[in-house]
Amino acid sequence: MIIFSPSIVAATYLVENSTWEAELTGIQWVSQTWGDVDNDNDLDLAVIGCTSLDGSSCDGYLSKIYINNGTSLVDDSD
């Protein structure tokens, strides 16, 4: 079970750039949250959303956790 708490304080600050975006999967109608999944004091990213739209409805869903390794976000496929 993963619990995300808004009171987590981490020393990681993200600046938008192509390195951070490289591993992210494009999705729409997204919900996201940050938390320290691997207990390394870096904030990791959890997302859930729609992978493709068919008219006005979603026809595919995706949920992923991306691990912050200090230089990029890496898909946690384990």
PDB file with SEQRES, HELIX, SHEET and CRYST1 records, atoms N, CA, C and O in Angstrom:
SEQRES   1 A   78  MET ILE ILE PHE SER PRO SER ILE VAL ALA ALA THR TYR          
SEQRES   2 A   78  LEU VAL GLU ASN SER THR TRP GLU ALA GLU LEU THR GLY          
SEQRES   3 A   78  ILE GLN TRP VAL SER GLN THR TRP GLY ASP VAL ASP ASN          
SEQRES   4 A   78  ASP ASN ASP LEU ASP LEU ALA VAL ILE GLY CYS THR SER          
SEQRES   5 A   78  LEU ASP GLY SER SER CYS ASP GLY TYR LEU SER LYS ILE          
SEQRES   6 A   78  TYR ILE ASN ASN GLY THR SER LEU VAL ASP ASP SER ASP          
HELIX    1 AA1 SER A   18  GLU A   21  1                                   4    
SHEET    1 AA1 4 GLN A  28  GLY A  35  0                                        
SHEET    2 AA1 4 ASP A  44  ASP A  54 -1                                        
SHEET    3 AA1 4 SER A  57  ASN A  68 -1                                        
SHEET    4 AA1 4 LEU A  73  ASP A  75 -1                                        
CRYST1    1.000    1.000    1.000  90.00  90.00  90.00 P 1           1          
ATOM      1  N   MET A   1       0.841  -1.167   0.000  1.00  0.00           N  
ATOM      2  CA  MET A   1       0.000   0.000   0.000  1.00  0.00           C  
ATOM      3  C   MET A   1       0.891   1.236   0.000  1.00  0.00           C  
ATOM      4  O   MET A   1       1.853   1.318   0.764  1.00  0.00           O  
ATOM      5  N   ILE A   2       0.569   2.182  -0.847  1.00  0.00           N  
ATOM      6  CA  ILE A   2       1.319   3.434  -0.932  1.00  0.00           C  
ATOM      7  C   ILE A   2       0.441   4.547  -0.394  1.00  0.00           C  
ATOM      8  O   ILE A   2      -0.693   4.720  -0.841  1.00  0.00           O  
ATOM      9  N   ILE A   3       0.952   5.290   0.551  1.00  0.00           N  
ATOM     10  CA  ILE A   3       0.219   6.419   1.112  1.00  0.00           C  
ATOM     11  C   ILE A   3       0.998   7.682   0.805  1.00  0.00           C  
ATOM     12  O   ILE A   3       2.183   7.786   1.120  1.00  0.00           O  
ATOM     13  N   PHE A   4       0.326   8.636   0.190  1.00  0.00           N  
ATOM     14  CA  PHE A   4       0.955   9.904  -0.136  1.00  0.00           C  
ATOM     15  C   PHE A   4       0.514  10.939   0.884  1.00  0.00           C  
ATOM     16  O   PHE A   4      -0.681  11.133   1.107  1.00  0.00           O  
ATOM     17  N   SER A   5       1.458  11.587   1.486  1.00  0.00           N  
ATOM     18  CA  SER A   5       1.165  12.565   2.525  1.00  0.00           C  
ATOM     19  C   SER A   5       1.589  13.957   2.082  1.00  0.00           C  
ATOM     20  O   SER A   5       2.698  14.132   1.578  1.00  0.00           O  
ATOM     21  N   PRO A   6       0.719  14.955   2.263  1.00  0.00           N  
ATOM     22  CA  PRO A   6       1.101  16.318   1.879  1.00  0.00           C  
ATOM     23  C   PRO A   6       2.152  16.926   2.800  1.00  0.00           C  
ATOM     24  O   PRO A   6       2.670  18.006   2.515  1.00  0.00           O  
ATOM     25  N   SER A   7       2.471  16.253   3.891  1.00  0.00           N  
ATOM     26  CA  SER A   7       3.437  16.810   4.830  1.00  0.00           C  
ATOM     27  C   SER A   7       4.870  16.344   4.570  1.00  0.00           C  
ATOM     28  O   SER A   7       5.767  16.663   5.351  1.00  0.00           O  
ATOM     29  N   ILE A   8       5.100  15.605   3.504  1.00  0.00           N  
ATOM     30  CA  ILE A   8       6.451  15.141   3.179  1.00  0.00           C  
ATOM     31  C   ILE A   8       7.301  16.329   2.734  1.00  0.00           C  
ATOM     32  O   ILE A   8       6.891  17.121   1.885  1.00  0.00           O  
ATOM     33  N   VAL A   9       8.470  16.436   3.313  1.00  0.00           N  
ATOM     34  CA  VAL A   9       9.393  17.491   2.930  1.00  0.00           C  
ATOM     35  C   VAL A   9      10.608  16.834   2.292  1.00  0.00           C  
ATOM     36  O   VAL A   9      11.237  15.967   2.898  1.00  0.00           O  
ATOM     37  N   ALA A  10      10.934  17.236   1.095  1.00  0.00           N  
ATOM     38  CA  ALA A  10      12.082  16.657   0.396  1.00  0.00           C  
ATOM     39  C   ALA A  10      12.948  17.777  -0.150  1.00  0.00           C  
ATOM     40  O   ALA A  10      12.476  18.895  -0.354  1.00  0.00           O  
ATOM     41  N   ALA A  11      14.198  17.477  -0.382  1.00  0.00           N  
ATOM     42  CA  ALA A  11      15.144  18.490  -0.851  1.00  0.00           C  
ATOM     43  C   ALA A  11      15.279  18.473  -2.362  1.00  0.00           C  
ATOM     44  O   ALA A  11      16.312  18.887  -2.887  1.00  0.00           O  
ATOM     45  N   THR A  12      14.277  18.011  -3.065  1.00  0.00           N  
ATOM     46  CA  THR A  12      14.321  17.930  -4.514  1.00  0.00           C  
ATOM     47  C   THR A  12      13.442  19.009  -5.116  1.00  0.00           C  
ATOM     48  O   THR A  12      12.297  19.189  -4.704  1.00  0.00           O  
ATOM     49  N   TYR A  13      13.976  19.721  -6.086  1.00  0.00           N  
ATOM     50  CA  TYR A  13      13.218  20.742  -6.789  1.00  0.00           C  
ATOM     51  C   TYR A  13      13.315  20.440  -8.268  1.00  0.00           C  
ATOM     52  O   TYR A  13      14.409  20.234  -8.793  1.00  0.00           O  
ATOM     53  N   LEU A  14      12.160  20.413  -8.954  1.00  0.00           N  
ATOM     54  CA  LEU A  14      12.141  20.065 -10.363  1.00  0.00           C  
ATOM     55  C   LEU A  14      11.985  21.315 -11.210  1.00  0.00           C  
ATOM     56  O   LEU A  14      11.163  22.182 -10.913  1.00  0.00           O  
ATOM     57  N   VAL A  15      12.773  21.397 -12.256  1.00  0.00           N  
ATOM     58  CA  VAL A  15      12.670  22.471 -13.237  1.00  0.00           C  
ATOM     59  C   VAL A  15      12.339  21.797 -14.563  1.00  0.00           C  
ATOM     60  O   VAL A  15      12.998  20.837 -14.960  1.00  0.00           O  
ATOM     61  N   GLU A  16      11.312  22.305 -15.246  1.00  0.00           N  
ATOM     62  CA  GLU A  16      10.896  21.677 -16.500  1.00  0.00           C  
ATOM     63  C   GLU A  16      12.029  21.712 -17.522  1.00  0.00           C  
ATOM     64  O   GLU A  16      12.580  22.772 -17.819  1.00  0.00           O  
ATOM     65  N   ASN A  17      12.366  20.545 -18.053  1.00  0.00           N  
ATOM     66  CA  ASN A  17      13.344  20.436 -19.128  1.00  0.00           C  
ATOM     67  C   ASN A  17      13.181  19.096 -19.826  1.00  0.00           C  
ATOM     68  O   ASN A  17      12.460  18.229 -19.333  1.00  0.00           O  
ATOM     69  N   SER A  18      13.828  18.915 -20.946  1.00  0.00           N  
ATOM     70  CA  SER A  18      13.645  17.701 -21.744  1.00  0.00           C  
ATOM     71  C   SER A  18      14.151  16.455 -21.030  1.00  0.00           C  
ATOM     72  O   SER A  18      13.642  15.367 -21.301  1.00  0.00           O  
ATOM     73  N   THR A  19      15.121  16.559 -20.138  1.00  0.00           N  
ATOM     74  CA  THR A  19      15.619  15.395 -19.406  1.00  0.00           C  
ATOM     75  C   THR A  19      14.529  14.810 -18.523  1.00  0.00           C  
ATOM     76  O   THR A  19      14.333  13.595 -18.497  1.00  0.00           O  
ATOM     77  N   TRP A  20      13.819  15.668 -17.799  1.00  0.00           N  
ATOM     78  CA  TRP A  20      12.757  15.195 -16.912  1.00  0.00           C  
ATOM     79  C   TRP A  20      11.568  14.674 -17.704  1.00  0.00           C  
ATOM     80  O   TRP A  20      10.902  13.741 -17.254  1.00  0.00           O  
ATOM     81  N   GLU A  21      11.284  15.237 -18.852  1.00  0.00           N  
ATOM     82  CA  GLU A  21      10.122  14.848 -19.639  1.00  0.00           C  
ATOM     83  C   GLU A  21      10.350  13.592 -20.480  1.00  0.00           C  
ATOM     84  O   GLU A  21       9.385  12.972 -20.927  1.00  0.00           O  
ATOM     85  N   ALA A  22      11.587  13.214 -20.700  1.00  0.00           N  
ATOM     86  CA  ALA A  22      11.929  12.147 -21.644  1.00  0.00           C  
ATOM     87  C   ALA A  22      11.254  10.811 -21.330  1.00  0.00           C  
ATOM     88  O   ALA A  22      10.837  10.116 -22.257  1.00  0.00           O  
ATOM     89  N   GLU A  23      11.136  10.434 -20.081  1.00  0.00           N  
ATOM     90  CA  GLU A  23      10.593   9.125 -19.707  1.00  0.00           C  
ATOM     91  C   GLU A  23       9.092   9.136 -19.451  1.00  0.00           C  
ATOM     92  O   GLU A  23       8.513   8.077 -19.210  1.00  0.00           O  
ATOM     93  N   LEU A  24       8.439  10.302 -19.495  1.00  0.00           N  
ATOM     94  CA  LEU A  24       7.017  10.383 -19.166  1.00  0.00           C  
ATOM     95  C   LEU A  24       6.147   9.975 -20.350  1.00  0.00           C  
ATOM     96  O   LEU A  24       6.441  10.312 -21.496  1.00  0.00           O  
ATOM     97  N   THR A  25       5.082   9.250 -20.059  1.00  0.00           N  
ATOM     98  CA  THR A  25       4.118   8.833 -21.070  1.00  0.00           C  
ATOM     99  C   THR A  25       3.031   9.893 -21.169  1.00  0.00           C  
ATOM    100  O   THR A  25       2.504  10.343 -20.151  1.00  0.00           O  
ATOM    101  N   GLY A  26       2.696  10.292 -22.385  1.00  0.00           N  
ATOM    102  CA  GLY A  26       1.656  11.296 -22.574  1.00  0.00           C  
ATOM    103  C   GLY A  26       0.278  10.739 -22.282  1.00  0.00           C  
ATOM    104  O   GLY A  26      -0.126   9.740 -22.877  1.00  0.00           O  
ATOM    105  N   ILE A  27      -0.457  11.377 -21.362  1.00  0.00           N  
ATOM    106  CA  ILE A  27      -1.816  10.976 -21.041  1.00  0.00           C  
ATOM    107  C   ILE A  27      -2.674  12.218 -20.850  1.00  0.00           C  
ATOM    108  O   ILE A  27      -2.161  13.312 -20.616  1.00  0.00           O  
ATOM    109  N   GLN A  28      -3.982  12.034 -20.952  1.00  0.00           N  
ATOM    110  CA  GLN A  28      -4.936  13.125 -20.798  1.00  0.00           C  
ATOM    111  C   GLN A  28      -5.832  12.847 -19.603  1.00  0.00           C  
ATOM    112  O   GLN A  28      -5.852  11.734 -19.078  1.00  0.00           O  
ATOM    113  N   TRP A  29      -6.573  13.863 -19.175  1.00  0.00           N  
ATOM    114  CA  TRP A  29      -7.468  13.757 -18.011  1.00  0.00           C  
ATOM    115  C   TRP A  29      -6.692  13.143 -16.845  1.00  0.00           C  
ATOM    116  O   TRP A  29      -7.058  12.082 -16.339  1.00  0.00           O  
ATOM    117  N   VAL A  30      -5.644  13.801 -16.430  1.00  0.00           N  
ATOM    118  CA  VAL A  30      -4.644  13.265 -15.510  1.00  0.00           C  
ATOM    119  C   VAL A  30      -4.916  13.654 -14.064  1.00  0.00           C  
ATOM    120  O   VAL A  30      -5.330  14.776 -13.773  1.00  0.00           O  
ATOM    121  N   SER A  31      -4.678  12.712 -13.169  1.00  0.00           N  
ATOM    122  CA  SER A  31      -4.555  12.980 -11.741  1.00  0.00           C  
ATOM    123  C   SER A  31      -3.141  12.579 -11.369  1.00  0.00           C  
ATOM    124  O   SER A  31      -2.651  11.532 -11.792  1.00  0.00           O  
ATOM    125  N   GLN A  32      -2.487  13.415 -10.577  1.00  0.00           N  
ATOM    126  CA  GLN A  32      -1.107  13.118 -10.200  1.00  0.00           C  
ATOM    127  C   GLN A  32      -0.871  13.503  -8.755  1.00  0.00           C  
ATOM    128  O   GLN A  32      -1.578  14.334  -8.185  1.00  0.00           O  
ATOM    129  N   THR A  33       0.130  12.885  -8.185  1.00  0.00           N  
ATOM    130  CA  THR A  33       0.545  13.238  -6.836  1.00  0.00           C  
ATOM    131  C   THR A  33       2.027  12.909  -6.683  1.00  0.00           C  
ATOM    132  O   THR A  33       2.569  12.061  -7.391  1.00  0.00           O  
ATOM    133  N   TRP A  34       2.655  13.588  -5.759  1.00  0.00           N  
ATOM    134  CA  TRP A  34       4.073  13.382  -5.473  1.00  0.00           C  
ATOM    135  C   TRP A  34       4.210  12.750  -4.095  1.00  0.00           C  
ATOM    136  O   TRP A  34       3.465  13.092  -3.177  1.00  0.00           O  
ATOM    137  N   GLY A  35       5.145  11.841  -3.948  1.00  0.00           N  
ATOM    138  CA  GLY A  35       5.438  11.217  -2.665  1.00  0.00           C  
ATOM    139  C   GLY A  35       6.760  10.480  -2.756  1.00  0.00           C  
ATOM    140  O   GLY A  35       7.266  10.230  -3.850  1.00  0.00           O  
ATOM    141  N   ASP A  36       7.314  10.136  -1.616  1.00  0.00           N  
ATOM    142  CA  ASP A  36       8.601   9.441  -1.587  1.00  0.00           C  
ATOM    143  C   ASP A  36       8.367   7.935  -1.527  1.00  0.00           C  
ATOM    144  O   ASP A  36       8.421   7.340  -0.451  1.00  0.00           O  
ATOM    145  N   VAL A  37       8.108   7.322  -2.670  1.00  0.00           N  
ATOM    146  CA  VAL A  37       7.768   5.907  -2.760  1.00  0.00           C  
ATOM    147  C   VAL A  37       8.919   5.010  -2.312  1.00  0.00           C  
ATOM    148  O   VAL A  37       8.699   4.009  -1.630  1.00  0.00           O  
ATOM    149  N   ASP A  38      10.139   5.364  -2.691  1.00  0.00           N  
ATOM    150  CA  ASP A  38      11.291   4.501  -2.404  1.00  0.00           C  
ATOM    151  C   ASP A  38      12.121   4.956  -1.193  1.00  0.00           C  
ATOM    152  O   ASP A  38      13.224   4.456  -0.974  1.00  0.00           O  
ATOM    153  N   ASN A  39      11.597   5.890  -0.419  1.00  0.00           N  
ATOM    154  CA  ASN A  39      12.229   6.348   0.831  1.00  0.00           C  
ATOM    155  C   ASN A  39      13.669   6.829   0.664  1.00  0.00           C  
ATOM    156  O   ASN A  39      14.526   6.546   1.501  1.00  0.00           O  
ATOM    157  N   ASP A  40      13.932   7.561  -0.429  1.00  0.00           N  
ATOM    158  CA  ASP A  40      15.272   8.100  -0.640  1.00  0.00           C  
ATOM    159  C   ASP A  40      15.319   9.625  -0.471  1.00  0.00           C  
ATOM    160  O   ASP A  40      16.323  10.258  -0.798  1.00  0.00           O  
ATOM    161  N   ASN A  41      14.244  10.200   0.032  1.00  0.00           N  
ATOM    162  CA  ASN A  41      14.108  11.649   0.258  1.00  0.00           C  
ATOM    163  C   ASN A  41      13.983  12.465  -1.022  1.00  0.00           C  
ATOM    164  O   ASN A  41      14.098  13.689  -0.977  1.00  0.00           O  
ATOM    165  N   ASP A  42      13.748  11.812  -2.176  1.00  0.00           N  
ATOM    166  CA  ASP A  42      13.425  12.487  -3.424  1.00  0.00           C  
ATOM    167  C   ASP A  42      11.956  12.229  -3.721  1.00  0.00           C  
ATOM    168  O   ASP A  42      11.487  11.102  -3.563  1.00  0.00           O  
ATOM    169  N   LEU A  43      11.223  13.250  -4.147  1.00  0.00           N  
ATOM    170  CA  LEU A  43       9.817  13.063  -4.462  1.00  0.00           C  
ATOM    171  C   LEU A  43       9.644  12.300  -5.777  1.00  0.00           C  
ATOM    172  O   LEU A  43      10.231  12.661  -6.797  1.00  0.00           O  
ATOM    173  N   ASP A  44       8.836  11.250  -5.739  1.00  0.00           N  
ATOM    174  CA  ASP A  44       8.509  10.434  -6.896  1.00  0.00           C  
ATOM    175  C   ASP A  44       7.114  10.825  -7.370  1.00  0.00           C  
ATOM    176  O   ASP A  44       6.347  11.425  -6.618  1.00  0.00           O  
ATOM    177  N   LEU A  45       6.782  10.486  -8.618  1.00  0.00           N  
ATOM    178  CA  LEU A  45       5.537  10.913  -9.230  1.00  0.00           C  
ATOM    179  C   LEU A  45       4.630   9.721  -9.516  1.00  0.00           C  
ATOM    180  O   LEU A  45       5.059   8.738 -10.118  1.00  0.00           O  
ATOM    181  N   ALA A  46       3.362   9.814  -9.077  1.00  0.00           N  
ATOM    182  CA  ALA A  46       2.346   8.815  -9.415  1.00  0.00           C  
ATOM    183  C   ALA A  46       1.293   9.499 -10.275  1.00  0.00           C  
ATOM    184  O   ALA A  46       0.813  10.577  -9.925  1.00  0.00           O  
ATOM    185  N   VAL A  47       0.930   8.882 -11.402  1.00  0.00           N  
ATOM    186  CA  VAL A  47      -0.062   9.456 -12.308  1.00  0.00           C  
ATOM    187  C   VAL A  47      -1.084   8.397 -12.709  1.00  0.00           C  
ATOM    188  O   VAL A  47      -0.776   7.206 -12.757  1.00  0.00           O  
ATOM    189  N   ILE A  48      -2.293   8.844 -12.992  1.00  0.00           N  
ATOM    190  CA  ILE A  48      -3.331   8.006 -13.574  1.00  0.00           C  
ATOM    191  C   ILE A  48      -4.099   8.875 -14.550  1.00  0.00           C  
ATOM    192  O   ILE A  48      -4.369  10.043 -14.269  1.00  0.00           O  
ATOM    193  N   GLY A  49      -4.453   8.312 -15.696  1.00  0.00           N  
ATOM    194  CA  GLY A  49      -5.166   9.105 -16.676  1.00  0.00           C  
ATOM    195  C   GLY A  49      -5.581   8.287 -17.882  1.00  0.00           C  
ATOM    196  O   GLY A  49      -5.494   7.059 -17.886  1.00  0.00           O  
ATOM    197  N   CYS A  50      -6.026   8.984 -18.888  1.00  0.00           N  
ATOM    198  CA  CYS A  50      -6.550   8.397 -20.111  1.00  0.00           C  
ATOM    199  C   CYS A  50      -5.466   8.401 -21.191  1.00  0.00           C  
ATOM    200  O   CYS A  50      -4.844   9.431 -21.450  1.00  0.00           O  
ATOM    201  N   THR A  51      -5.247   7.246 -21.816  1.00  0.00           N  
ATOM    202  CA  THR A  51      -4.202   7.154 -22.839  1.00  0.00           C  
ATOM    203  C   THR A  51      -4.684   7.614 -24.201  1.00  0.00           C  
ATOM    204  O   THR A  51      -3.888   8.098 -25.005  1.00  0.00           O  
ATOM    205  N   SER A  52      -5.965   7.473 -24.472  1.00  0.00           N  
ATOM    206  CA  SER A  52      -6.497   7.939 -25.745  1.00  0.00           C  
ATOM    207  C   SER A  52      -7.976   8.247 -25.606  1.00  0.00           C  
ATOM    208  O   SER A  52      -8.680   7.660 -24.785  1.00  0.00           O  
ATOM    209  N   LEU A  53      -8.426   9.174 -26.420  1.00  0.00           N  
ATOM    210  CA  LEU A  53      -9.828   9.587 -26.379  1.00  0.00           C  
ATOM    211  C   LEU A  53     -10.545   9.130 -27.636  1.00  0.00           C  
ATOM    212  O   LEU A  53     -10.009   9.229 -28.740  1.00  0.00           O  
ATOM    213  N   ASP A  54     -11.742   8.637 -27.466  1.00  0.00           N  
ATOM    214  CA  ASP A  54     -12.600   8.273 -28.579  1.00  0.00           C  
ATOM    215  C   ASP A  54     -13.801   9.217 -28.536  1.00  0.00           C  
ATOM    216  O   ASP A  54     -14.787   8.938 -27.854  1.00  0.00           O  
ATOM    217  N   GLY A  55     -13.721  10.317 -29.253  1.00  0.00           N  
ATOM    218  CA  GLY A  55     -14.763  11.334 -29.154  1.00  0.00           C  
ATOM    219  C   GLY A  55     -14.634  12.063 -27.837  1.00  0.00           C  
ATOM    220  O   GLY A  55     -13.662  12.783 -27.611  1.00  0.00           O  
ATOM    221  N   SER A  56     -15.607  11.880 -26.968  1.00  0.00           N  
ATOM    222  CA  SER A  56     -15.572  12.563 -25.672  1.00  0.00           C  
ATOM    223  C   SER A  56     -15.368  11.598 -24.512  1.00  0.00           C  
ATOM    224  O   SER A  56     -15.486  11.999 -23.354  1.00  0.00           O  
ATOM    225  N   SER A  57     -15.063  10.328 -24.798  1.00  0.00           N  
ATOM    226  CA  SER A  57     -14.858   9.365 -23.720  1.00  0.00           C  
ATOM    227  C   SER A  57     -13.467   8.743 -23.812  1.00  0.00           C  
ATOM    228  O   SER A  57     -12.836   8.735 -24.869  1.00  0.00           O  
ATOM    229  N   CYS A  58     -13.017   8.232 -22.693  1.00  0.00           N  
ATOM    230  CA  CYS A  58     -11.698   7.602 -22.615  1.00  0.00           C  
ATOM    231  C   CYS A  58     -11.822   6.134 -23.007  1.00  0.00           C  
ATOM    232  O   CYS A  58     -12.720   5.441 -22.530  1.00  0.00           O  
ATOM    233  N   ASP A  59     -10.932   5.654 -23.869  1.00  0.00           N  
ATOM    234  CA  ASP A  59     -10.984   4.244 -24.244  1.00  0.00           C  
ATOM    235  C   ASP A  59      -9.749   3.462 -23.812  1.00  0.00           C  
ATOM    236  O   ASP A  59      -9.526   2.347 -24.284  1.00  0.00           O  
ATOM    237  N   GLY A  60      -8.947   4.035 -22.921  1.00  0.00           N  
ATOM    238  CA  GLY A  60      -7.786   3.344 -22.367  1.00  0.00           C  
ATOM    239  C   GLY A  60      -7.246   4.093 -21.167  1.00  0.00           C  
ATOM    240  O   GLY A  60      -7.146   5.320 -21.203  1.00  0.00           O  
ATOM    241  N   TYR A  61      -6.893   3.380 -20.098  1.00  0.00           N  
ATOM    242  CA  TYR A  61      -6.398   4.011 -18.876  1.00  0.00           C  
ATOM    243  C   TYR A  61      -4.976   3.571 -18.579  1.00  0.00           C  
ATOM    244  O   TYR A  61      -4.533   2.506 -19.009  1.00  0.00           O  
ATOM    245  N   LEU A  62      -4.279   4.400 -17.845  1.00  0.00           N  
ATOM    246  CA  LEU A  62      -2.891   4.125 -17.486  1.00  0.00           C  
ATOM    247  C   LEU A  62      -2.638   4.638 -16.078  1.00  0.00           C  
ATOM    248  O   LEU A  62      -3.064   5.739 -15.731  1.00  0.00           O  
ATOM    249  N   SER A  63      -1.958   3.858 -15.276  1.00  0.00           N  
ATOM    250  CA  SER A  63      -1.467   4.343 -13.981  1.00  0.00           C  
ATOM    251  C   SER A  63       0.002   3.948 -13.891  1.00  0.00           C  
ATOM    252  O   SER A  63       0.378   2.818 -14.202  1.00  0.00           O  
ATOM    253  N   LYS A  64       0.810   4.884 -13.468  1.00  0.00           N  
ATOM    254  CA  LYS A  64       2.264   4.659 -13.401  1.00  0.00           C  
ATOM    255  C   LYS A  64       2.849   5.358 -12.195  1.00  0.00           C  
ATOM    256  O   LYS A  64       2.302   6.335 -11.683  1.00  0.00           O  
ATOM    257  N   ILE A  65       3.975   4.830 -11.757  1.00  0.00           N  
ATOM    258  CA  ILE A  65       4.807   5.493 -10.757  1.00  0.00           C  
ATOM    259  C   ILE A  65       6.158   5.737 -11.407  1.00  0.00           C  
ATOM    260  O   ILE A  65       6.777   4.823 -11.951  1.00  0.00           O  
ATOM    261  N   TYR A  66       6.601   6.978 -11.343  1.00  0.00           N  
ATOM    262  CA  TYR A  66       7.915   7.359 -11.864  1.00  0.00           C  
ATOM    263  C   TYR A  66       8.831   7.660 -10.677  1.00  0.00           C  
ATOM    264  O   TYR A  66       8.501   8.484  -9.824  1.00  0.00           O  
ATOM    265  N   ILE A  67       9.967   6.996 -10.629  1.00  0.00           N  
ATOM    266  CA  ILE A  67      10.935   7.165  -9.547  1.00  0.00           C  
ATOM    267  C   ILE A  67      11.899   8.293  -9.899  1.00  0.00           C  
ATOM    268  O   ILE A  67      12.463   8.321 -10.993  1.00  0.00           O  
ATOM    269  N   ASN A  68      12.080   9.213  -8.971  1.00  0.00           N  
ATOM    270  CA  ASN A  68      13.016  10.323  -9.116  1.00  0.00           C  
ATOM    271  C   ASN A  68      14.386   9.810  -8.703  1.00  0.00           C  
ATOM    272  O   ASN A  68      14.607   9.484  -7.537  1.00  0.00           O  
ATOM    273  N   ASN A  69      15.313   9.737  -9.668  1.00  0.00           N  
ATOM    274  CA  ASN A  69      16.658   9.255  -9.350  1.00  0.00           C  
ATOM    275  C   ASN A  69      17.641  10.406  -9.131  1.00  0.00           C  
ATOM    276  O   ASN A  69      18.849  10.189  -9.036  1.00  0.00           O  
ATOM    277  N   GLY A  70      17.116  11.627  -9.054  1.00  0.00           N  
ATOM    278  CA  GLY A  70      17.967  12.786  -8.819  1.00  0.00           C  
ATOM    279  C   GLY A  70      18.265  13.579 -10.081  1.00  0.00           C  
ATOM    280  O   GLY A  70      18.543  14.777 -10.018  1.00  0.00           O  
ATOM    281  N   THR A  71      18.208  12.910 -11.227  1.00  0.00           N  
ATOM    282  CA  THR A  71      18.452  13.606 -12.504  1.00  0.00           C  
ATOM    283  C   THR A  71      17.323  13.445 -13.489  1.00  0.00           C  
ATOM    284  O   THR A  71      17.225  14.212 -14.448  1.00  0.00           O  
ATOM    285  N   SER A  72      16.453  12.445 -13.271  1.00  0.00           N  
ATOM    286  CA  SER A  72      15.321  12.229 -14.171  1.00  0.00           C  
ATOM    287  C   SER A  72      14.246  11.420 -13.447  1.00  0.00           C  
ATOM    288  O   SER A  72      14.464  10.908 -12.349  1.00  0.00           O  
ATOM    289  N   LEU A  73      13.084  11.317 -14.088  1.00  0.00           N  
ATOM    290  CA  LEU A  73      12.020  10.456 -13.596  1.00  0.00           C  
ATOM    291  C   LEU A  73      12.055   9.180 -14.425  1.00  0.00           C  
ATOM    292  O   LEU A  73      12.017   9.236 -15.654  1.00  0.00           O  
ATOM    293  N   VAL A  74      12.128   8.025 -13.757  1.00  0.00           N  
ATOM    294  CA  VAL A  74      12.262   6.735 -14.427  1.00  0.00           C  
ATOM    295  C   VAL A  74      11.020   5.902 -14.154  1.00  0.00           C  
ATOM    296  O   VAL A  74      10.586   5.798 -13.007  1.00  0.00           O  
ATOM    297  N   ASP A  75      10.446   5.311 -15.185  1.00  0.00           N  
ATOM    298  CA  ASP A  75       9.274   4.455 -15.055  1.00  0.00           C  
ATOM    299  C   ASP A  75       9.595   3.285 -14.131  1.00  0.00           C  
ATOM    300  O   ASP A  75      10.542   2.536 -14.371  1.00  0.00           O  
ATOM    301  N   ASP A  76       8.805   3.135 -13.079  1.00  0.00           N  
ATOM    302  CA  ASP A  76       8.996   2.036 -12.143  1.00  0.00           C  
ATOM    303  C   ASP A  76       8.146   0.857 -12.597  1.00  0.00           C  
ATOM    304  O   ASP A  76       7.002   0.714 -12.165  1.00  0.00           O  
ATOM    305  N   SER A  77       8.691   0.021 -13.456  1.00  0.00           N  
ATOM    306  CA  SER A  77       7.936  -1.092 -14.043  1.00  0.00           C  
ATOM    307  C   SER A  77       7.953  -2.345 -13.172  1.00  0.00           C  
ATOM    308  O   SER A  77       7.353  -3.356 -13.537  1.00  0.00           O  
ATOM    309  N   ASP A  78       8.621  -2.294 -12.044  1.00  0.00           N  
ATOM    310  CA  ASP A  78       8.675  -3.479 -11.155  1.00  0.00           C  
ATOM    311  C   ASP A  78       7.438  -3.594 -10.314  1.00  0.00           C  
ATOM    312  O   ASP A  78       7.317  -4.524  -9.517  1.00  0.00           O  
TER     313      ASP A  78                                                      
END                                                                             
